[in-house]
Amino acid sequence: MASISAIESSDSDPTSSESTPPQKFRFFGLPFELRRKVLSYLLLQNRIIDLDPANAISNPARLNLFLTSRRMHEEAYHVFYGIHTFRIFPIHPRFFGSRVKSILSRLSPRYRAALVSLELRLGTGWSKPPKTWTVTDKLGLQHCTRVRNLEVFVECDPSHQIFHGFRVSIDFFTDFSSNLLESIVKRLPYLEWVTFNRHGPSVRRDSELMSRLQEAVLKGEKRIAWVKDKWADDEEDDRKTQSECNMLLNVRHL
């Protein structure tokens, strides 16, 4: 009986390891800077945020963090919207059309106010841009008070000879793009920089398209930057462009 009592006494001992409850981790006990660092690791996505079917898979696991508590939501949404670049107008085929609202227009004003960086991608639908690609109050750029940098990614220049026979007119895309950029620059209240990026050698820094885009930025009294190693308009670019033209001519003659 004594041994049984000893066992019972040992089992009921509050100092035993088995009866000690697990310690809760007090996240909000961490310093504010460290909490933001942890949240940035949890919420980071290595891509531009846009309307995309992949959002249904990648976003819920991260954004469920917003539902933990009101305090967690307040800290997490500032981090999420502050560490990502958001695309102003959608380019995914599923969301590319005249009846689709952009992701920016779907956000509430306080989420827009947390944004830091935006991207305008020019080239998709170059022959017939959607009617929704216009700058109005519904787009919400006036709420983006923390945005200091706008990246303009130019996919193609339809005024180039490689597009001859396919474009609406030689100046159509140039006029559309420069007017759109000018409107965006005017609406962003605290914009400081516009950074130009490109895809492919058909987009030349000295082209009429790029000249007009630069004029739109300078008209708004903003500074211009260029993504390093993307604007080397040299003989290699010319050879690549000529090769693309030759391939296109060969396809036409088939």
N, C-alpha and C positions, 0 to 999 in steps of 0.2 A: 504493500500500500504506500509505503514511504517513497518508493521509486516512482510510483504513478503520480503521487502528489508533486514530486520534484519535476516530473515531466510537464504536468499541467502548469506548474509555476513558471517553468521555462518558457512554455508556449505563450503564457499571458504576459510575459515580461515586455514592457513597452520599449525596452532598449534593444530587443532582438531585431536583426536585420529584416526578417520576414514581415514583421508587423509595422515597420516604418513606412509610411506612405511616401510615394515619389514626390520629390520637390518640384513645384511649378516654376517655370522660367518666367520671370517678370520682364517681358520685352520692353515695356515702357519705363522700366527702371534703368535702361541703358541711356547714355547721353544722346541728345537729339542728333548730332552728326553721325554717330554710329548707327542709330536706327535708320537714317536715310541711306546709309551705305548698304545695310542689310536689305532694305526694300529695293534698292536699285539692282542688286543681284537677283532678287526674286522676280522682279517685274520686267527685266530687260529682254527685248526681242531684237535680234540683229537684222532688222529690216525696216524699211519705210512703212509707216502705218497707213493703210488705205483700206477701202472696201475690198474684201477678198474672201472667197469661200473658206480659206484656211483659218480665218479668224475663229470660226466655230470650233476648231480643234485646239488652237494654240492659246486663245484668250481666256476661256472660262477658268482653267486651272489657275491662272494668274489673278484674274479680276475677281474671283471669289473672295480674295483677300479683302476686297472693299466691303464685304458684307459682314466681316468679323465684328465690328463695332463702329460707332460713329467716330470715335477718336482715330481708329485705324484707317477708316475711310478718308478722313481729313488729311492724314499724313501720306497715305498711299497714292491718292490721286494726284497730289502735287508732284510726287516722284515720277509716276508713270507718264504723265503728260509733259513733264519737264525733260526727260531723258531721251525721248523719241522725236523723230521728225515726222510730221504728218503731211500727207499729200493733199493739196487743195482740191484737185479734181480727180475722180477715179479713172483708172486706165484698164482695169481688168475687164475682159470681154463680157463677163456676166453682168457687170455694173456700168458698162459703157453705153450710154444712150441718153435720149432727151428727156426721159421721165425719171431719171435716177438722181436723187439728192446726194450731194457729196458728204463724206464723213464729217467734214467741218460744220456743215449746216445742221447735222444731226446732234451735235454736241450742245450741251447747255452753256450759257454765257460764262459760268464760273469755271467750266472745264476748258473753254477756249482761252480764258484768262491765264490758265496755267501753262499753256503752250509756249515753247521757246523757239522752235525751229519749224519752218514750213518748206515744202517743195512744190514747185510748179514744173510739171513734165510736159514738154511741148513736142509734138510729133505724132502721137496717136490720133488717128482720125484726121490727118492733115488735109484730106480732100473734102471732108464734111464734118467739122467739129460739132458736137452736140449743142443744142440750143441752151442747155443748162450751164454751159461753160461761159457764164457771164457773172460779173461782179455786182451784187446787190446787197442790201442790208440783210437779207435772209442768209447769205453766206456767212456772215458773222465776223468778218475780218476786223471790224471796229472793236471787237471784244478782245482781240489778241494783243493785249498791252505789254506782254513780256517778250514778244517775238522781236529779235534783233537781227536775225539772219534769214534770208530767203534764198534757197538754192533753185536755180533755173537749169533744168536738165534738158538739153536740146537733142532729140533723137535723130532728127534729119532736117535737111533744108530742101524743100521741094522746088526752090528756084534753081537748083543745080541741074546740069544737063542730063543727069542720070534719070530725072523724073520727067523729062520731056515726053509729051504724049499721054501722060497720066494725070498731071496736075490740072486744077481748075483754070488758073492763070499764073503767070510768073510771080505776081505780087500778092496773090490771095492769102497765102499762109503767112507771109511777112507782115502784111497789114493786120491780120487777125492776131498774131502773136504779140506784136508790139503794142497794140491797143489793149489787149488783155493784161499784159505786164504793167503797163502804165496805170491801169485802173487798180490793180492789186497794190502797187507801190503807194498810190494815193490813200488807200483805205487802211493800211497798216500804220497805226499812230506813232509807234516808236521804232520803226524799222531803221537800221543803220547800214547794213551790208546786203548786197545782192551778189551771190557767188554763181558764176557760170560753169557748167559742166557740159560735156557732149558725149555722143556715141557715134563713132564712125567718122571717116575722113571727109565725108560729103559736107560736114558742117565746118566751115572755115571762119576763123576769127576775123578775117578781113572781108567777109561776105556782107551783102546788103542786109540780110536777116540779122546778123549779129550787130551790125552798126545801128540798126533801128532799135534793137533791144537795149543796147547801151544808151541810146538817146532817151528811151523811156525811163531808164534808171536815173540818169543825170538830170532829167527834167524834174524828178522828185527830190533832187539834191541828196541822193544816197551814194554811198561809195561802192565801187565795183571790185570784185576779187575773181580770180580764175583758179580752178582746180589744177594743182601742179601736175605737169607731165601729160595734160590732156589737150593742150593747145599748141603743140609744136607743128606749125604749118610749114613743113619742109618738103623736100623732094619725095620722101618716102610716102607721105600722105598723097601726093599727086599720083604716084605710081599705083597706089591702092585704088584711088578713085578711078583712074583710067582702066584698071583691070575690071572694076565693077561695071563700067560703061560697056566694055567689050563683051562681058558675059551677058549683059542685058540685050545687046545688039544681036548676039548669037541666038538667044532665045526667040527674039522676034522673027528671025529668018527661018526658024524651024517649021 
